[in-house]
């Protein structure tokens, strides 16, 4: 009987806490939150805040000047057509004002959606018909913000280009309001 009572005591004794699943389920949730928090802190301190502007007040004041440039583009009825040929690595396009070619140097800025170091800026000079061509490196698959302006920065055209889903983009000055 002594052997039987020892077996019954072993059967009735609960297993240690680490052998049960409930403590691990209770610990798992807070542990996952602590790990996610540590990873978020790592991301926050290891990456630069590229989207924050240092002098936001001056940027805000410049908005009115930018709107005046947009209105100037509308008054000139400016249009731009851009087409990127990935096989040749060339950007082809046409600039017109009231259907006539735009003369002088034109600045084109292709701004990457999230990484400013990948922005592209170049100057082109349209021919007598308003056509131009420019060599470009392979464009990354992203949403590009296109800004086109003259050298004096009197006017500007803005547009969005989702390359390579859209291989060509036509940008027109907004209609007067």
Residue pairs with C-beta under 8 A, 6 or more apart in sequence:
17 23
50 114
50 115
50 116
51 114
53 59
66 156
69 149
69 153
69 154
69 155
69 156
70 155
70 156
70 158
70 173
70 174
71 176
72 154
72 155
73 155
73 156
73 157
73 173
73 174
74 173
74 174
74 175
74 176
75 176
76 97
76 98
76 155
76 173
77 97
77 98
77 173
78 95
78 96
78 97
78 102
78 155
78 157
78 172
78 173
79 95
79 96
79 97
79 170
79 171
79 172
79 173
80 93
80 94
80 95
80 96
80 148
80 157
80 159
80 170
80 171
80 172
81 93
81 94
81 168
81 169
81 170
81 171
82 91
82 92
82 93
82 146
82 161
82 168
82 169
82 170
82 171
83 91
83 92
83 93
83 167
83 168
84 90
84 91
84 92
84 136
84 139
84 163
84 167
84 168
85 91
85 92
86 138
86 139
86 164
89 135
89 136
89 137
89 138
90 133
90 134
90 135
90 136
91 108
91 133
91 134
91 135
91 136
92 131
92 132
92 133
93 124
93 131
93 132
93 133
94 126
94 129
94 130
94 131
94 132
95 101
95 102
95 106
95 126
95 130
95 132
95 148
96 102
96 130
100 130
101 126
101 127
101 128
101 129
101 130
101 131
102 126
102 130
102 150
103 126
104 125
104 150
104 151
105 123
105 124
105 125
105 150
105 151
106 123
106 124
106 125
106 126
106 132
106 148
106 149
106 150
106 151
107 121
107 122
107 123
107 148
107 149
107 150
107 151
107 153
108 120
108 121
108 122
108 123
108 124
108 134
108 146
108 147
108 148
109 119
109 120
109 121
109 146
109 147
109 148
109 149
110 119
110 120
110 121
110 139
110 144
110 145
110 146
110 161
111 119
111 144
111 145
111 146
111 147
112 118
112 119
112 140
112 142
112 144
113 142
113 143
113 144
113 145
114 142
118 140
120 136
120 137
122 134
122 136
123 151
124 132
124 133
124 134
125 132
126 132
139 163
139 164
141 163
141 164
142 162
142 163
143 160
143 161
143 162
144 160
144 161
144 162
144 163
145 158
145 159
145 160
145 161
146 157
146 158
146 159
146 160
146 161
146 169
146 171
147 156
147 157
147 158
148 156
148 157
148 158
148 159
148 171
149 155
149 156
149 157
155 173
157 171
157 172
157 173
158 171
159 169
159 171
160 169
161 169
